[in-house]
Structure formats: structure tokens, C-alpha cells
Amino acid sequence: MPPLVSRAQRHGWQPVDPPRRGVLFINPRSGGGRAAHWSLADRAREKGVEPVVLGPGDDLAALAVSAAENGADALGMAGGDGSLAPVAAVAATHDLPFVCLPAGTRNHFALDVGVVRHDLIGALDAFTTGLERRVDLAEVNGRAFLNNVSLGVYGDAIQQPGYREAKLRTMLKTINEVLSSTLSTPGLRITDNQGRDHTSPVVVLVSNNPYALHHPLVRGSRPRLDTGRLGVAVVERPVAQSSPVPAPGEAPPVSVWSASEVEIAGAATLAAGLDGEAAVLEPPLLCTSRHAALRVRISSNHPGLSPSALVSVR
């Protein structure tokens, strides 16, 4: 047995037969046109997978439902993180396997499920020589997300027109504005697992399983996607802030915990980032974990472990 398959099986992955009719949705605009650059649709056809290239205005969720109702027995999505959840939610509803192809820019879910992000064409092997396991699917007010929902300055920054072109600069500008003494923090309220109320957080991040925070090299990944728990991180304005802008190196207070569900109150509609895509949500927000709701398939040539999981097994 190949070493990667052996290690993956020790962590819950199992070899499976290929689907009879796999359908792959392709966002040609993701990742600067990465799918088109690699002729992904043609390569999918060569493997017996039906490609559906999305056009402007297409309803991705409706297309996925139609494919499932018309005989597809595996659904895949090649695109950025924001396009994965609609297809994954349909796959979970119909108990079909879901294939994630890293055709976006950052591909966070692919990273955490153990797909090699630079191997877009190799990831197609999930349809032919795949490994499968079940992972959690999270929801906020019934809307699915695979990575996280962000509120506060992140949610506000994502709404800005220049966010996609200059994500880091836009985010830092928004954080500095909100942390200044002349601006109020977003109208959010959340109670943590110790019963403490957080009434003026600058940022609230709820993730589908907790992120690794103990190891500086892998903080951006999650060691597991099957705990049935949400990760929660709340960043607050410093209580005693003597100057309008925090001093260099001064970090605002951060509270971190996990829970199977989280409720967030707000005084009005809330700007949010849903897997990195701009969204507007109506409070109160109820975030829940659907434990083991999603069948995920990856190539048997990929590790099936996130960076933080690899650190823990070494």
C-alpha cells in the first residue's frame, strides 16, 4: 500500500470506487483564471467527469441541485473558498461525495482537508482513485460554510470595493479606523463558554472546527474537521486605551473557545464574510455544527492532513 494511502487511512480516509457520473462545477474567474490556464474542463472530460463551466449570473446552488436530482453520484467544485459551500451543502443534503479542487487564490478548505493546493490537475484523481471520509459542515442561520464566518471589522472590510484587489491593506485600514477612539465598534454581543458577555467586540470569527493557535507556523489551519465543534475567537478594543490608535506592538484582548453552537446578537443587519465572500446577515445569528454531514473525497496521492495535523503526528 502506498505510504500516503496508509497514513491517510490511519486518519479516517478509506479507498472508494469511482463514481459512475461525477459532475464538476468550474468557476473560470477564480484564482485569476487558474482553471482555464490548466484546461481543467478538458482534463475532467478525459477522466469521465462532466464539467459545468459557470457563466455570469448562474445560480450555482440550483445547478448543483439539478445535477444531484438528475443522477450525479459525486459533485465537485473548482473555485475559490466562497464557491465551495453551496455545492457542498447540496452534496450533504443528497448524501453524495464532494470533491474540492483548489482553483482559487488561497484555497483554505483544500489546505485543511489535505489537498495539495498547487496540484490542481492531480486533485481530479479524487474522481478516479479517491479516498473518502466524513467531515463537519457548519451553518449560520441555515447558510452553509466550510471555513468561517467573520463579523466586525472583517465583515466591514469585505464589503469595501477594493477588498479583493488589496485585501491586507483594506483590512489594516479598517482595523485602525475601528480601533481609533473616535469610532464605535460594531454592534455585536456574544456570551462565551464561561458565561462572560462580550458587548463591543471588534472582530468575531466563528470557524467550522477550531484553528490551531498554539503553533506559530500553522495558525492558519485546523488540525481536524470532524470534532463537531465550532471555533470562536473574539477580538476586543483594549479596555484602557490612552491614545486614539494602539501603540506599535500592542495587541487587543482576544478570547478563544469552542462550542457546538454559538448565538450572536446584533442591533441591526450585520455585514459579514462567509468563507471570504461578502454577505449581509439578519441577527440574531445562530451558528451550528452539522457533525460528519459531508462526505469528502480527495486524491489518494494527496496527504489528507492539514499542516497543523501533520505537525501533531510527527
Steps between C-alpha positions, in 0.01 A plus 500: 500500500644847410626689810261793449198268480613310808541819702171644375315183598634533853322835512161388375539500121385190313543396134177515301377401156484779241161659436298397197408861421714766660417865435756778546398865520772739389523871576720628214563833677643358823870528571558730206369243252693207639254237375517630144880520513516128577219406255317349796174431314683297234698311759179418689340357185807280448428344840130447424387794714234738366621863525256787548672833436317780680393811316401845630179485699489122535338372821761255626279345768215445253737339249633268769148400605411429138810283456423302816137449403600386151730219596835646601660281767790735582519879495817704472582869505806669350510856627577721794397428857182704467364279222550167678228509766195520267609180323609332823162575658318332210736203519430467874122521448511220241773303685732523199878527510648848455827570319687825563737614225739783596431746217476812716761730648542377858304173504474478879256209507717301260797564731316376808349193333848398386492583128830615348404852397744538211389170344174601334508231230613230742203585723274369222611149597250525786244399236697192390730373776351682794501475877193600697413602854232701677559853631285765663296764320420821687203733458403853596123556494473203265771617257787255466866587545810282487760735646364787705260789540662830598328802652611843610790667323557197277139499392513875440825481302371225272213727396741765368550514120879479521513197728574234238775704335675598825374274779775562755514879451120531518483284812773692684341833409163384636651359820688824569185704441286290731763482774531880499326672789272699270318203348264256667545125476243291311173430681567137593431308820614149582532291818801271536525152651574648844179702499680830436327754277695668222303812413734696270725263306701635210511157333302179544620197305309172511669211323396153391721325760763693696819635346839404642617789716783337695749457215617819321572324169153353452262751660313541174383138487279262695638168629160329470175551313296234678471606866142625475620826657520859384803711576424849633742792520400844630732801469411800714613859531753546785311602816737780590611667179679826564568592137272500194701222333658202681875526555723299266502139609200547730257212452131535586348238735403172335265232639494153345273202567306225326134398501254290304287810437543873544244782509599856408271796559504828311298819492462502122593305189861384516763521230684170491754297314376150422799289394654827383196617301302810593162427660234685698344303785193566714557467878478313718752267334497133594815316396485120522716202413353216295728224619627262229239630254731520199667218306826639364719332238862577419766348277681201650821684408423785738577488874150543645638698794527875561832664594396518865398133498833404341683686777308307766573154351873551449 
